[in-house]
Amino acid sequence: MNFKPTLYRLENVADGRIFEDEGWMLADPKASSPSLIRAQYANRFFTPREDLKGLYRYAEWLPIQRVLRHSHAPVTYKSKGLASLLDMSDLYITFSGYWPKIGARMETCSFKETEAFAVCARLPKRQNRVLVVQSAGNTARAFARVCSDNNIPLVICIPLDNIHDLWFRKPLKSCVKVLATPFGSDYYDAIQLGEKLCRNPRFFAEGGAKNVARRDGMGTTVLSAVETIGRIPDAYFQAVGSGTGAIAAWENACRLEQDGRFGKNGMKIFACQNAPFTIMYDSWRAGSRELLPLTAEQSRRNSEVILAKVLSNRKPPYSIAGGLFDALTASGGDMFKVTNEEIVYWMLQVYHKEGVDIFPAAACAVAGLKKALDEGKVAHHDTVMLNLTGGGLINATREGFVTKEPDLVLDPELPEEEIIAAVDRLY
């Protein structure tokens, strides 16, 4: 279809400087200190596109050049079963996964599809370089599926311990390559591997939280919720590894307040982590903007223990201007830590009360909501958005699936020239 690129400019969150997006910009080139950048859209009104399908119904608030095939949007509905169990009158669940019964059709079963479809649509149609994405699991699966379906060259860097997350309903095309770091490594090792690869001009980094398309894609969860509820929620709950989704939720709540039709932005951000991998929780509860120290060895041990493996980012965008610390502070929110046992309990409860299987990270968010209710940080009558970031695996894999083995296993400590040469041979 003939899609006109969305009109927007970029803003430096730290100092408010507005500038043009000259391409794949991940930061303000004139910044005096580290800061996220934020998209400022020409259309300040929330205007879903009835002429576009899936995620792209929100194209007016996505920094994109084109639309891609097979996208799907999050689905929000008012809970009955879980709401009754928690004695809540206005609990809304935003579900990103595969649950055709309610219209949710994300085949990778993860809200990471929202960021993949937005990031890849930010790319121009014709570009010769190879996109590099580092992931702890769900992001890898989402980007692999989107790039395979749309013939976009991609290299994924993932810890070998998480390779089981690379399952698909059909085989991937050869445009997608997978690099794994050795057994016993963690997400940060995958990040390091990708960074070395991107020192070659043939490859370029997706950018993580610094990519405005990633955040605004993830922020469509809030747009879905507000379309259903009719107003900005009082509270937002999500489990976090990097915190990017929670940052995105806050940014879109601010945009919705500027629209003027959806009420004041009193949405408190509540983020949850899986103990013992609680670097952001520990830093937040210590009142520290800077992340508390965490050694590589401790990080790897903690990531091995937790059920929600995707929540194991050792270097999240917590401290940077516009990052999670600022979102929590500005919203009056809080953080919770959740045990593996609590995650298993809430996975079972959601299955029985709502009728769908959810991933451990999503159950971590439910456990956080229960803690907030028990501690009086959220009232039982508040309008609450619960972001269930993944689920529907039983539905998605009922007819079978295929797995993707790594094309290469590389130690991130190797010299960059060896890493680049090894990957070049794949092409």
DAZIGI-V196251 format. One record per pair of residues at least 24 apart in sequence whose C-alpha atoms are under 10 Angstrom apart, sorted by the first residue. I is the first residue (numbers start at 1). GAP is how many residues later the second one is. Records with the same first field share a line. If there is no record, write none. Layout:
I = GAP ; GAP
This chain:
1 = 51 ; 65 ; 66 ; 67
2 = 64 ; 65
3 = 49 ; 61 ; 62 ; 63 ; 64
4 = 60 ; 61 ; 62 ; 63
5 = 54 ; 55 ; 57 ; 58 ; 59 ; 60 ; 61 ; 62 ; 116 ; 117 ; 119
6 = 35 ; 36 ; 37 ; 53 ; 54 ; 55 ; 56 ; 57 ; 58 ; 59 ; 60 ; 116
7 = 32 ; 33 ; 34 ; 35 ; 36 ; 53 ; 54 ; 55 ; 56 ; 57 ; 58
8 = 30 ; 31 ; 32 ; 33 ; 34 ; 35 ; 52 ; 53 ; 54 ; 55 ; 56
9 = 29 ; 30 ; 31 ; 32 ; 33 ; 54
10 = 27 ; 28 ; 29 ; 30 ; 31 ; 53 ; 202
11 = 24 ; 25 ; 26 ; 27 ; 28 ; 29
12 = 24 ; 25 ; 26 ; 27 ; 309 ; 310
13 = 24 ; 25 ; 26 ; 307 ; 308 ; 309 ; 310
14 = 306 ; 307 ; 308
15 = 306
21 = 42
23 = 99 ; 100 ; 101
24 = 98 ; 99 ; 100 ; 180 ; 181 ; 182 ; 183 ; 187 ; 188
25 = 182 ; 185 ; 186 ; 187
26 = 179 ; 180 ; 181 ; 182 ; 183 ; 184 ; 185 ; 186 ; 187
27 = 180 ; 183 ; 184 ; 185
33 = 287 ; 288
34 = 285 ; 286 ; 287 ; 288
35 = 175 ; 282 ; 284 ; 285 ; 286 ; 287 ; 288
36 = 173 ; 174 ; 175 ; 176 ; 281 ; 284 ; 285 ; 286 ; 287
37 = 172 ; 173 ; 174 ; 175 ; 284 ; 285
38 = 172 ; 173 ; 174 ; 175 ; 177 ; 178 ; 210 ; 213 ; 284
39 = 24 ; 172 ; 173 ; 174 ; 176 ; 177 ; 212
40 = 215
41 = 214
43 = 216
44 = 211 ; 212 ; 214 ; 215 ; 216
45 = 210 ; 211 ; 212 ; 213 ; 214 ; 215 ; 216
46 = 177 ; 180 ; 181 ; 206 ; 209 ; 210 ; 212 ; 213 ; 214 ; 215 ; 216
47 = 176 ; 212
48 = 175 ; 176 ; 179
54 = 51 ; 52 ; 60 ; 63
55 = 58 ; 59 ; 60 ; 62 ; 63 ; 162 ; 165 ; 166 ; 169
56 = 58 ; 61 ; 62 ; 65 ; 161 ; 164
57 = 163
58 = 158 ; 159 ; 161 ; 162 ; 165 ; 166
59 = 59 ; 157 ; 158 ; 161
61 = 152 ; 155 ; 156 ; 158 ; 159 ; 162 ; 191 ; 194
62 = 56 ; 57 ; 59 ; 60 ; 150 ; 151 ; 152 ; 153 ; 154 ; 155 ; 157 ; 158
63 = 55 ; 56 ; 58 ; 59 ; 60 ; 148 ; 149 ; 150 ; 151 ; 153 ; 154
64 = 53 ; 54 ; 55 ; 56 ; 57 ; 58 ; 59 ; 60 ; 148 ; 149 ; 153
65 = 53 ; 54 ; 55 ; 56 ; 57 ; 58 ; 59 ; 60
66 = 52 ; 54 ; 55 ; 56 ; 57 ; 58 ; 59
67 = 50 ; 51 ; 53 ; 54 ; 55 ; 58
68 = 49 ; 50 ; 52 ; 53 ; 78 ; 79 ; 81 ; 82
69 = 48 ; 77 ; 78 ; 80 ; 81
70 = 35 ; 36 ; 37 ; 47 ; 75 ; 76 ; 79 ; 80
71 = 34 ; 35 ; 36 ; 42 ; 43 ; 45 ; 46 ; 47 ; 75
72 = 24 ; 25 ; 26 ; 31 ; 32 ; 33 ; 34 ; 35 ; 39 ; 41 ; 42 ; 45
73 = 24 ; 30 ; 31 ; 32 ; 33 ; 38 ; 40 ; 41 ; 144 ; 147 ; 148 ; 150 ; 151
74 = 24 ; 29 ; 30 ; 31 ; 32 ; 36 ; 37 ; 39 ; 40 ; 144 ; 146 ; 147 ; 148 ; 149 ; 150 ; 151 ; 313 ; 314 ; 315
75 = 24 ; 27 ; 28 ; 29 ; 30 ; 145 ; 146 ; 149 ; 150 ; 152 ; 153
76 = 26 ; 27 ; 28 ; 145 ; 146 ; 147 ; 148 ; 149 ; 150 ; 151 ; 152 ; 153 ; 309 ; 310 ; 311 ; 312
77 = 25 ; 147 ; 148 ; 151 ; 152 ; 308
78 = 147 ; 150 ; 151 ; 306 ; 307
79 = 274 ; 275 ; 307
80 = 273 ; 274
81 = 268 ; 269 ; 270 ; 271 ; 272 ; 273 ; 274
82 = 264 ; 267 ; 268 ; 269 ; 270 ; 271 ; 272 ; 284
83 = 270 ; 271 ; 297
84 = 269
85 = 264 ; 265 ; 268
86 = 283 ; 284 ; 287 ; 288 ; 294
87 = 286 ; 292 ; 293 ; 294
88 = 285 ; 291 ; 292 ; 293 ; 294 ; 295 ; 296
89 = 290 ; 291 ; 292 ; 293 ; 294 ; 295
90 = 139 ; 143 ; 290 ; 291 ; 292 ; 293 ; 294 ; 295
91 = 142 ; 144 ; 289 ; 290 ; 291 ; 292 ; 293 ; 294 ; 295
92 = 133 ; 134 ; 136 ; 137 ; 141 ; 144 ; 291 ; 292 ; 293 ; 294 ; 295
93 = 128 ; 132 ; 144 ; 261 ; 291 ; 292 ; 293 ; 294 ; 295
94 = 127 ; 128 ; 129 ; 130 ; 131 ; 134 ; 291 ; 292 ; 293 ; 294 ; 295
95 = 126 ; 129 ; 130 ; 263 ; 267 ; 291 ; 292 ; 293 ; 294 ; 295 ; 296 ; 297
96 = 125 ; 262 ; 266 ; 291 ; 292 ; 293 ; 294 ; 295 ; 296
97 = 259 ; 260 ; 261 ; 262 ; 291 ; 292 ; 293 ; 294 ; 295 ; 296 ; 298 ; 299
98 = 258 ; 259 ; 292 ; 293 ; 294 ; 295 ; 296 ; 297 ; 298 ; 299
99 = 256 ; 257 ; 258 ; 292 ; 293 ; 294 ; 295 ; 296 ; 297
100 = 292 ; 295 ; 296
101 = 255
104 = 287 ; 288
105 = 287 ; 290 ; 291
106 = 36 ; 284 ; 285 ; 286 ; 290
107 = 34 ; 35 ; 38 ; 61 ; 62 ; 284 ; 285 ; 286 ; 288 ; 289 ; 290
108 = 30 ; 31 ; 32 ; 33 ; 34 ; 35 ; 36 ; 37 ; 38 ; 57 ; 58 ; 59 ; 60 ; 61 ; 282 ; 283 ; 284 ; 285 ; 288 ; 289
109 = 29 ; 32 ; 33 ; 249 ; 250 ; 280 ; 281 ; 282 ; 283 ; 284 ; 285 ; 286 ; 287 ; 288
110 = 28 ; 29 ; 31 ; 32 ; 248 ; 249 ; 252 ; 278 ; 279 ; 280 ; 281 ; 282 ; 283
111 = 27 ; 28 ; 31 ; 106 ; 107 ; 109 ; 110 ; 134 ; 276 ; 277 ; 278 ; 279 ; 280
112 = 25 ; 26 ; 27 ; 28 ; 29 ; 30 ; 31 ; 102 ; 105 ; 106 ; 133 ; 277 ; 278
113 = 25 ; 26 ; 27 ; 28 ; 29 ; 30 ; 31 ; 32 ; 33 ; 101 ; 104 ; 105
114 = 25 ; 28 ; 29 ; 99 ; 100 ; 101 ; 102 ; 103 ; 104 ; 105 ; 106 ; 107
115 = 24 ; 27 ; 28 ; 93 ; 96 ; 97 ; 98 ; 99 ; 100 ; 101 ; 102 ; 103 ; 104 ; 105 ; 130
116 = 24 ; 25 ; 26 ; 27 ; 28 ; 29 ; 30 ; 31 ; 90 ; 97 ; 98 ; 101 ; 102
117 = 25 ; 26 ; 28 ; 29 ; 30 ; 33 ; 96 ; 97 ; 100 ; 101
118 = 93 ; 94 ; 95 ; 96 ; 97 ; 98 ; 99 ; 100
119 = 24 ; 87 ; 88 ; 89 ; 92 ; 93 ; 94 ; 95 ; 96 ; 97 ; 98
120 = 26 ; 27 ; 30 ; 32 ; 86 ; 93 ; 94
121 = 29 ; 92
122 = 89 ; 90 ; 91 ; 92
123 = 29 ; 90
125 = 27
126 = 26
127 = 25 ; 26
128 = 24 ; 25 ; 74 ; 75
129 = 24 ; 25 ; 72 ; 73 ; 74 ; 75
130 = 24 ; 25 ; 45 ; 46 ; 68 ; 71 ; 72 ; 73 ; 74 ; 75 ; 76
131 = 24 ; 25 ; 45 ; 67 ; 71 ; 72 ; 73 ; 74 ; 75 ; 76
132 = 24 ; 25 ; 45 ; 46 ; 59 ; 62 ; 63 ; 65 ; 66 ; 71 ; 72 ; 73 ; 74 ; 75
133 = 24 ; 25 ; 45 ; 57 ; 58 ; 61 ; 62 ; 71 ; 72 ; 73 ; 74 ; 75
134 = 24 ; 25 ; 45 ; 46 ; 53 ; 54 ; 55 ; 56 ; 57 ; 58 ; 59 ; 60 ; 61 ; 71 ; 72 ; 73 ; 74
135 = 24 ; 27 ; 51 ; 52 ; 53 ; 55 ; 56 ; 59 ; 73 ; 175 ; 178
136 = 24 ; 25 ; 26 ; 27 ; 29 ; 50 ; 51 ; 52 ; 54 ; 55 ; 105 ; 173 ; 174 ; 175 ; 176 ; 177
137 = 24 ; 25 ; 26 ; 27 ; 28 ; 29 ; 50 ; 172 ; 173 ; 174
138 = 24 ; 27 ; 28 ; 29 ; 171 ; 172 ; 252
139 = 26 ; 27 ; 171
140 = 25 ; 26 ; 38
141 = 24 ; 25 ; 26 ; 27 ; 263
142 = 24 ; 26
143 = 33
144 = 24 ; 28 ; 29 ; 31 ; 32 ; 33 ; 34 ; 260
145 = 24 ; 25 ; 26 ; 27 ; 28 ; 31
146 = 26 ; 30
147 = 25 ; 26 ; 28 ; 29
148 = 24 ; 25 ; 26 ; 27 ; 28
149 = 24 ; 26
150 = 25
151 = 24 ; 25
152 = 24
153 = 24 ; 50
154 = 24 ; 49 ; 50 ; 52
155 = 24 ; 39 ; 42 ; 48 ; 49 ; 50 ; 252 ; 268
156 = 24 ; 34 ; 38 ; 250 ; 251
157 = 24 ; 30 ; 32 ; 33 ; 34 ; 35 ; 36 ; 37 ; 38 ; 40 ; 249 ; 251 ; 252 ; 253
158 = 24 ; 27 ; 28 ; 29 ; 30 ; 31 ; 32 ; 33 ; 35 ; 36 ; 248 ; 251
159 = 24 ; 25 ; 26 ; 27 ; 28 ; 29 ; 30 ; 31 ; 32 ; 250 ; 251
160 = 24 ; 25 ; 26 ; 27 ; 30 ; 245 ; 246 ; 249 ; 250
161 = 24 ; 25 ; 26 ; 142 ; 143 ; 148
162 = 24 ; 25 ; 147 ; 148
163 = 240 ; 241 ; 242 ; 243
164 = 239 ; 240 ; 241
165 = 144 ; 145 ; 238 ; 239
166 = 236 ; 237 ; 238 ; 239 ; 240
167 = 230 ; 233 ; 234 ; 235 ; 236 ; 237 ; 238
168 = 228 ; 229 ; 232 ; 233 ; 234 ; 235 ; 236
169 = 227 ; 228 ; 229 ; 230 ; 231 ; 232 ; 233 ; 234
170 = 230 ; 231 ; 232 ; 233
171 = 230 ; 231 ; 232 ; 233
172 = 230 ; 231 ; 232
174 = 252 ; 253
175 = 252
176 = 231
177 = 227 ; 228 ; 229 ; 230 ; 231 ; 246 ; 249 ; 250
178 = 226 ; 227 ; 228 ; 229 ; 230 ; 231 ; 245
179 = 226 ; 227 ; 228 ; 229 ; 230 ; 231 ; 232 ; 244
180 = 225 ; 226 ; 227 ; 228 ; 229 ; 230 ; 231 ; 232
181 = 225 ; 227 ; 228 ; 229 ; 230 ; 231 ; 232
182 = 226 ; 227 ; 228 ; 229 ; 230
183 = 226 ; 228
184 = 113 ; 116 ; 117 ; 119 ; 120
185 = 111 ; 112 ; 114 ; 115 ; 116 ; 118 ; 119 ; 226 ; 227
186 = 110 ; 111 ; 113 ; 114 ; 115 ; 116 ; 117 ; 118 ; 123 ; 126 ; 127 ; 128
187 = 112 ; 113 ; 116 ; 122 ; 123 ; 124 ; 125 ; 126 ; 127 ; 128
188 = 108 ; 111 ; 112 ; 124 ; 125 ; 126 ; 127 ; 128 ; 224
189 = 107 ; 111 ; 125 ; 222 ; 223 ; 224
190 = 220 ; 221 ; 222
191 = 122 ; 124 ; 221
192 = 219 ; 220 ; 221
193 = 217 ; 218 ; 219 ; 220 ; 221 ; 222 ; 223 ; 226 ; 227
194 = 218 ; 222 ; 225 ; 226
195 = 217 ; 221
196 = 216 ; 217 ; 218 ; 219 ; 220 ; 221 ; 222 ; 223 ; 224
197 = 215 ; 219 ; 220 ; 221 ; 222 ; 223 ; 224 ; 226 ; 227
198 = 218 ; 222
199 = 217 ; 218 ; 221
200 = 216 ; 217 ; 220 ; 221
202 = 218 ; 222
203 = 217
208 = 34 ; 36 ; 108 ; 109
209 = 33 ; 34 ; 35 ; 36 ; 38 ; 39 ; 107 ; 108 ; 114
210 = 34 ; 107 ; 113
212 = 36
214 = 30 ; 31 ; 34
215 = 29 ; 30 ; 31 ; 32 ; 33 ; 34 ; 36 ; 37
216 = 28 ; 29 ; 31 ; 32 ; 33 ; 35 ; 36
217 = 28 ; 31
218 = 26 ; 27 ; 28 ; 29 ; 30 ; 31 ; 34 ; 171
219 = 25 ; 26 ; 27 ; 28 ; 29 ; 30 ; 31 ; 32 ; 33 ; 34
220 = 25 ; 28 ; 29 ; 32
221 = 24 ; 27 ; 28 ; 31 ; 164 ; 165 ; 166 ; 167 ; 168
222 = 24 ; 26 ; 27 ; 28 ; 29 ; 30 ; 31 ; 34 ; 163 ; 164 ; 165
223 = 26 ; 29 ; 30 ; 33
225 = 159 ; 160 ; 161 ; 162
226 = 27 ; 30 ; 36 ; 159
227 = 35
229 = 33 ; 154 ; 155 ; 156
230 = 31 ; 32 ; 33
231 = 25 ; 26 ; 30 ; 31 ; 32 ; 33 ; 34 ; 152
232 = 24 ; 25 ; 29 ; 30 ; 31 ; 32 ; 33 ; 34 ; 35 ; 151 ; 152 ; 153
233 = 29 ; 30 ; 31 ; 32 ; 33 ; 34 ; 35 ; 149 ; 150 ; 151 ; 152 ; 153
234 = 30 ; 31 ; 32 ; 33 ; 34 ; 35 ; 144 ; 145 ; 147 ; 148 ; 149 ; 150 ; 151
235 = 31 ; 32 ; 33 ; 34 ; 35 ; 96 ; 97 ; 98 ; 134 ; 142 ; 143 ; 144 ; 147 ; 148 ; 149 ; 150 ; 151
236 = 31 ; 32 ; 33 ; 34 ; 35 ; 97 ; 129 ; 133 ; 147 ; 148 ; 149 ; 150 ; 151
237 = 31 ; 32 ; 33 ; 34 ; 35 ; 96 ; 97 ; 98 ; 125 ; 127 ; 128 ; 129 ; 130 ; 131 ; 132 ; 135 ; 147 ; 148 ; 149 ; 150 ; 151
238 = 31 ; 32 ; 33 ; 34 ; 35 ; 97 ; 123 ; 124 ; 125 ; 126 ; 127 ; 128 ; 130 ; 131 ; 147 ; 148 ; 149 ; 150 ; 151
239 = 31 ; 32 ; 33 ; 34 ; 35 ; 69 ; 71 ; 72 ; 96 ; 97 ; 98 ; 99 ; 121 ; 122 ; 123 ; 124 ; 125 ; 126 ; 127 ; 128 ; 129 ; 147 ; 148 ; 149 ; 150
240 = 30 ; 31 ; 32 ; 33 ; 34 ; 38 ; 40 ; 41 ; 68 ; 70 ; 71 ; 72 ; 73 ; 76 ; 84 ; 95 ; 121 ; 122 ; 124 ; 125 ; 149
241 = 30 ; 31 ; 32 ; 33 ; 36 ; 37 ; 38 ; 39 ; 67 ; 68 ; 69 ; 70 ; 71 ; 72 ; 73 ; 74 ; 75 ; 76 ; 120
242 = 38 ; 68 ; 69 ; 70 ; 71 ; 72 ; 73 ; 74 ; 75 ; 76 ; 81 ; 82
243 = 28 ; 29 ; 30 ; 37 ; 68 ; 70 ; 73 ; 74 ; 75 ; 80 ; 81 ; 82 ; 84
244 = 72 ; 73 ; 74 ; 79 ; 80
245 = 26 ; 79 ; 142 ; 144
246 = 24 ; 25 ; 77 ; 78 ; 81 ; 82 ; 141
247 = 70 ; 71 ; 75 ; 76 ; 77 ; 78 ; 79 ; 80 ; 81
248 = 74 ; 75 ; 76 ; 79
249 = 78 ; 138
250 = 72 ; 74 ; 76 ; 77 ; 78 ; 80 ; 81
251 = 71 ; 76
253 = 78
265 = 66
266 = 64 ; 65 ; 66
267 = 63 ; 64 ; 65 ; 66 ; 116 ; 117 ; 118
268 = 59 ; 60 ; 61 ; 62 ; 63 ; 64 ; 65 ; 66 ; 109 ; 110 ; 116
269 = 55 ; 58 ; 59 ; 60 ; 61 ; 62 ; 63 ; 64 ; 65 ; 66 ; 116
270 = 57 ; 58 ; 61 ; 62 ; 63 ; 64 ; 65 ; 66 ; 95 ; 98 ; 99 ; 102 ; 107 ; 108 ; 116
271 = 53 ; 57 ; 62 ; 63 ; 64 ; 65 ; 66 ; 93 ; 94 ; 97 ; 98
272 = 39 ; 62 ; 63 ; 64 ; 65 ; 66 ; 89 ; 90 ; 91 ; 92 ; 93 ; 94 ; 95 ; 96 ; 97
273 = 33 ; 35 ; 38 ; 39 ; 62 ; 63 ; 64 ; 65 ; 66 ; 88 ; 91 ; 92 ; 95
274 = 28 ; 29 ; 31 ; 32 ; 33 ; 34 ; 35 ; 36 ; 37 ; 38 ; 62 ; 63 ; 64 ; 65 ; 66 ; 68 ; 69 ; 86 ; 87 ; 89 ; 90 ; 91 ; 94
275 = 27 ; 28 ; 30 ; 31 ; 32 ; 33 ; 36 ; 61 ; 62 ; 63 ; 64 ; 65 ; 89
276 = 25 ; 26 ; 27 ; 28 ; 29 ; 30 ; 36 ; 61 ; 62 ; 63 ; 64
277 = 24 ; 25 ; 26 ; 27 ; 28 ; 29 ; 31 ; 32 ; 34 ; 35 ; 36 ; 37 ; 60 ; 61 ; 62
278 = 24 ; 33 ; 34 ; 35 ; 36 ; 57 ; 58 ; 59 ; 60
279 = 33 ; 34 ; 35 ; 36 ; 37 ; 39
280 = 33 ; 34 ; 35 ; 36 ; 37 ; 38 ; 39 ; 44 ; 45 ; 55 ; 56 ; 57
281 = 53 ; 54 ; 55 ; 56
282 = 53 ; 54 ; 55
283 = 35 ; 36 ; 42 ; 52
284 = 34 ; 40 ; 41 ; 44 ; 45 ; 50 ; 51 ; 52
285 = 49 ; 50 ; 51
287 = 38
288 = 31 ; 37
289 = 29 ; 30 ; 31 ; 34 ; 35 ; 36 ; 37
290 = 28 ; 29 ; 30 ; 35
291 = 24 ; 25 ; 26 ; 27 ; 28 ; 34
305 = 35
306 = 32 ; 33 ; 34 ; 37 ; 54
307 = 32 ; 33 ; 34 ; 36 ; 37 ; 52 ; 53 ; 54 ; 57
308 = 32 ; 35 ; 51 ; 52 ; 53 ; 54 ; 55 ; 56
309 = 51 ; 52
310 = 50 ; 51
311 = 49 ; 50 ; 53
333 = 44
334 = 38 ; 43
335 = 33 ; 37
336 = 28 ; 29 ; 31 ; 32 ; 33 ; 35 ; 36
337 = 27 ; 28 ; 30 ; 31 ; 34
338 = 25 ; 26 ; 27 ; 28 ; 29 ; 30 ; 33
339 = 25 ; 28
340 = 24
342 = 24 ; 25 ; 26
343 = 24 ; 25
346 = 24
347 = 44
355 = 37
356 = 35 ; 36 ; 37 ; 38 ; 39
357 = 33 ; 34 ; 35 ; 36 ; 37 ; 38
358 = 30 ; 31 ; 32 ; 33 ; 34 ; 35 ; 36
359 = 29 ; 30 ; 31 ; 32 ; 33 ; 34
360 = 28 ; 29 ; 30 ; 31
361 = 27 ; 28 ; 29 ; 30
362 = 24 ; 25 ; 26 ; 27 ; 28 ; 29
363 = 24 ; 25 ; 26 ; 27 ; 28
364 = 24
365 = 24
